[in-house]
Amino acid sequence: MIETKLASLVPVFFEMVVGLVAGLTKESDNSNIGSLNALVMDFALPAALFTAMAQTPREAMIGQANLALV
């Protein structure tokens, strides 16, 4: 079960680290941040979360129904 949760959260933290490194090394400036945020939030992150949920067994998701309601 912990593997499923990590598979869902690792892409989020990976994107945060990539953004931090890009900012610190001046690979990306403030003029590109809006388009990068749109790419990540509108396409990359939902696709990663969908993939993680599609690979999760149904029983595991039903077991976490209370958490989903919260």
N, C-alpha and C positions, 0 to 999 in steps of 0.2 A: 504494500500500500504506500509506503514511503517513496518507493521508486516512481509511482504515478504522480505524486505531489511534486517531487523534485523535477520530473520531466515537464511539468507545467510551469514551474517557477524559474527554472534555469534560463529559458530564453529571455525572460523579463530582466533578470539581473545581468545577463550577458549584454543585452542592448544598453543597459545603463553604464556598464563598464566601457563598452566601445565608445559611447558618447563622451564619457569622461576623458578617455585617452585621446580621442580626436580633438577635444577642446584644449587639453593640456599641451598637445604637440602642435597646435595651431593648424591642424589639417582641415578643420571646419571653422568658419567664422559665423557671426550672428546672422548674416544675410541668408545662410542656408538652413538655419535651424527649423524654420517653419515647414519647409518642404520635407526635411528629414523626419520631423515629428509626424507629419501627415502620412508618410510612407510607413513608418513603424506602427502608428496607432490605427491606421485604416486598413493596412494590408498584412504586414508581417506578423504582428502580435495576434490578431484574430486567427490567422492561418495556423500559427503554432499552437494556440489554445485549442482550436478545433481538432488538430491532429492528435494532441494529447488526450482529448476527451473521446475521440473515435477509437483510440487504442485501449481505453479503459474498459474493463469488464463491466457488464450491466449490474452485476451484484454489488460491485464496489461502489458504483454511483448511487444505487438505491440505499446502500448502507450509510451514505453521506447526505441523505435527503434533508435531514434536520439542519445541517450546515448550509446547504444550498438555500433553504428557506430564510435563514438569518441574513 
